[in-house]
Amino acid sequence: MKVIDVHNHVNPRPFLQAIQDNRDWLGFTSNNGELENPRNSWTLEERIADMDRLGVDMQLLTVYGDYNQYNQDLEHSKSVARQCNDEIASMVDDYPDRFIGLGIIPMQDATASIEELERAVNDLGLRGVTIKDHINGHTLDEPMFYPFWGAAERLGAVVEIHQGDTVVAHRITGYFLENTVGNLVERTLTYGALVQGGILDRFPKLKICLLHGGGYVAFGIARMDKGWEAARLNYMTEYSAGEDADQKLSKPPSSYLGSFYYDCATFSEQTLRFLIDTVGIERVVFGTDYPCPMEIVDAVNWVNGLESLTENEKEAILSKNPAQMLSI
Ligand SMILES: [Zn+2]
């Protein structure tokens, strides 16, 4: 069994070299790349030694969210994405039996995002991309993103959804809630927007992975279904005036649970069991958030030690499902 971690982060080596040389790299400085964590400056060889210690055979590498420059000048954003993607491809080339890669793309521009997606997948051999839940405030169901979704479906690209700046940060800045709650809120909003915005109906073969366990999707899906039902009440338009309770879906939002992948980063056996029972075992993949403070510590042993999961379920999460999602 080959254990494949689909959710982890890395810094481009040219960035680390520049920091060592007291230079910036494309404008990125020692304030970027989470360098306060020494593991983010490790060489690939040190990383691989750690993977061996942890029992991880392969990592699907993605750069830190900092490198997504959606709110910057387009040419700069394109250049950063290209150089990050070249670097991820180079890491995979150096250790093809240990790494596979995901790219980043300038999502603020439809043409540029598709160009770089095609280059990443077709020319560099990356498996897809990581994008954020919103692009400068635009959610992923908006028509401006239809061409991107169409291209991702056509290319068979995996799209992992991961956030930095979360909606919670605008409400409360304390207690690290912008991360611990914010990521989960963002993922839940993304599920609701993509499903009810008809993205999965338009592009049914998309391979979207909602990181951080899919947020509150599993726990909150029944209320989305209830809202879908309530929209049929004849007074609902007045009741929800200004909120657009209109539901265009022909089936309830929960019908789409099995159309997404979810990583296992729940930190709780009960929660993971609930996720599996809600979305189906074949949709849960091994993702650790390595080497961030919010990683699952000793994740392979954690999964293997869970008493409420069968051996088949553990193998599905650790190996079979990630391989299937990534077509490897
Ligand atoms: Zn992460």
Residues whose N, C-alpha, C, O or C-beta is under 5 A from the ligand:
A	BS01	ZN	D289
